[in-house]
Amino acid sequence: MKERTKKGLLDLLLLLAGTLLLAFAVKCIYEPLDMVTGGFSGLAILIKAVTEHMVPGGIPLGVSSLLLNIPVFLWAFWKKGKTFAGKSFAAMILLSLWLSILPAWNLAGDDMVIGCAFGGGIMGFGIGLVLRTRSTTGGTDMLAAIIRRWLPHYTLVQILQVLDAAIVLIGAGIFGVTYALYALIAIYAVYKVSDGIIEGMKYSKVAYIISDKSEEIA
């Protein structure tokens, strides 16, 4: 019982920190740069841009993120069970809350390179922390977790890259190809960092030894 309580508190801390980092990258780096890096957060940026002429300031990021996730969570509850869906629901609520209360700072200014590097690193670290709790924040990472049941030979991050690339293509049609190319760099940074946190930093080397005494060497 004590171990379960300790594990629950650790997961809660990881979810709080991970969702805060995610929201910070989206609201303070990506949104001011009109950089759509995939995920439902990227879709939320697109929705806000498209609805600016209908709603003053556009539909808030937190609201869009919450509404987009409802059908995905119903699917996850059916496919993955209430434990996974429950923890992920908590992460999604936390992310929507952070997106709603964080001030809209523009930390990168107009520098897309800084936005890619720092935004990618911060978001990747946040995603990694959330996924280490065996939950997601909903959106494409939850879809990836569900899809991985049928594609177990791919990692979560590899599946996420494909899903997010599709959203980036939509963003290219709205903000332009240049922004999409920068977004691809940011996505690469995001998933290199998050993959390192989830899977560990794996390095391997191969050495080929050519010799007339191969049997003795073996």
Steps between C-alpha positions, in 0.01 A plus 500: 500500500783736589674425168179570307456833679861594430462402134176700476663813643798465267270462199306808608819706525614377158161587350503848656852572376453338159173677417640833620798465264272403213269797556796736541650392164166532320384832645827686544701377200296325230180704497670845472705363208197342326692173511280191475704206629229236497284355775170636619691803628600566140140455387394741775740763359347447154145529637587820683647653182202396287238624749657840574256675265202326667602513869704789647853363532389161366389194697738463798758223481381333821139482379591351160735248658229386740227465236725317253593245764149391602443244218858374532452432871178312437690282253789454743263398781356233270837377367745552786289480817410741779844509668683626192213729398466639854866600536503642150183694570671659801798592279272649236313710759832624641625594152179687418523678835861606445414621148219711646692663787853546364569856380563534126871589503689510171833357613650433157409836346507455123789253507375172352828320569483578872134397496586164341790426735358611834137420421597153378715428802244623753207321336699179452594496868137558596370222276763264636398570862133440424560178306719365780188489718344260244246762401465768235353848472246378247511603136751340268706345781191311621418400144857376466466295819184339363643442151811339650285205606488403133851624412713384797821498292488881486571720802245749629719783379523362144122477473466851645734635233275374221183640657660836573645527150143492363401792726808696393392462137165659589688780674706556184180577311404770752828659614721414203765243407784685678327468836435133433867435424601661829230295673654179365832596659320565829321163479832324448637671812185413698517131425875461534471639853182309593628173351816537707296543818264209425730245340833614646805622312605196298840484340658200330815443295600232256859394441604284204821301556660357187767240575643171374452365855125548529445168681749589774346846539150349524 
